[in-house]
Amino acid sequence: MTASVTSTPERQVSGHKPRVVIIGSGFGGLFAARALKRADVDVTLIAKTSHHLFQPLLYQVATGILSQGEIAPSTREVLSRQKNATVVLGEVTDIDVQRKVVTADLLEDSFEAPYDHLIVAAGAAQSWFGHDEFAQFAPGMKTIDDALELRGRIFGAFELAEVAAIEGRTEDVEALMTFVVVGAGPTGVEMAGQLIELSNRTLAHDFRHISPKDARIILLDAAPAVLGSFHKSLQTKTKAALEKLGVDVRLGAMVTDVDELGITVKSTGRDGEPFEERIPAVTKVWAAGVAASPLAKLLADQVGLQVDRAGRIPVLDDLTLPGHPEVHVVGDMASLKNLPGVAQVAIQGARHSVKEIKKALAGQPTGAPFEYFDKGSMATISRFRAIAEIKSIRLTGFLAWLAWLGVHLVYIIGFKSRLTTLISWFVSFIGRGRAERTITGQQVFARRAIERLQELESQQAAAEQQRRAS
């Protein structure tokens, strides 16, 4: 079934409002839609999820601090009072830049959305660097589903470790209480910090046969430093702070294999010789690497461009495509002047594109280059401890943590979400509790892993008996 959300270009009548189609409900897409609130246009926002995701706080959903609703408000609700905006839930499967039509699918239906101006802000997904098979055993952190899956695995691992301890299976307890985070960028550092806080504070007195304080938190990265985009002094302080908390930071460590029972890492020894190490660990978190939406390549093929290694499409200085000034690409999909893949790039890019669209509608010259204003970078390490880099100003400790708190509150959408987030932070950071510890069948992979571990042990025991008998 194919439907059209607006009239087709061929039947556009005189006086019809210009149609602006926006793909994606992330920072780029949502801020673009809101910037068009008072414009005399018809806005259609198409997204494959029903919510706007505040992705930088996903790790707090995974570790039980925040609920998914606090960082993922309904896109339809956010735009409910914007009369010129229509929200469509669907996954874009095609963009025809010649016909100026976007095609999207939802379940068994499909629809077409013709446009006069297009803003593509479909973002990026997790990348396992060509090893997509790792995803089953080491989920990424790019979606609500990822965060809830990880919450189930993390809390489920402690539950299963308690049972293993009761049954006297010491090796199983160690594997279940070893958590490996791959990637020492901001997401990996924040995740490792919260895992150690979870083990040492929140769960410290909740079990009778295991001590959560004995959990091992390992942070791996093939790079030579944590937080590679930050100043060297902040990298050094972050690594030292993590290690003081008890995180095992391993740099220059490349992951070569991942399965349900552990992870294999290739490193270089003190003698300069490479060696491989097997780390038994049921719960792994993949926080390394991103790949742009496949829509970037779809567009690149149509306009004769090549995407880069991360799948991003090179854009002109004004964020449009060559020969198609009506098509704007913003955020993680666009490659321009080595801009970082952060929320501010998407937000500022969206606002720039909207300004250009408004100029085009007014008959004014367009093509003004996009100028990114770097507002700095931040990352939390643990409770009351963070780092912040704003131009030449570098903050660490409690002051940086307060700055991080304020900035993140500002960009959470909606007063209700800000208030509930603040309350959740107060409970978690001042006290020991975490309100969002509910897990369901999401720990199924952890259960499968321990069952597989037992199966392998049985096979090894049987093989040993057979060897002795022969």
Secondary structure, 3 states (H helix, E strand, C coil): CEEECCCCHHHCCCCCCCEEEEECCCHHHHHHHHHCCCCCCEEEEEECCCECCCHHHHHHHHCCCCCHHHHCCEHHHHCCCCCCEEEEECEEEEEECCCCEEEEEECCEEEEEECCEEEECCCEEECCCCCHHHHHCCCCCCCHHHHHHHHHHHHHHHHHHHHHHHCCCHHHHHHHCEEEEECCCHHHHHHHHHHHHHHHHHCCCCCCCCCHHHCEEEEEECCCCCCCCCCHHHHHHHHHHHHHHCCEEEECCEEEEEECCEEEEEEECCCCCEEEEEEECCEEEECCCEEECCHHHHHHHHHCCCCCCCCCEECCCCCEECCEEEEEECHHHEECCCCCCCHHHHHHHHHHHHHHHHHHHCCCCCCCCCCCCCCCEEEEEECCEEEEEECCEEEEHHHHHHHHHHHHHHHCCCHHHHHHHHHHHHHHHHCCCCCCCCCCHHHHHHHHHHHHHHHHHHHHHHHHHHHHHC
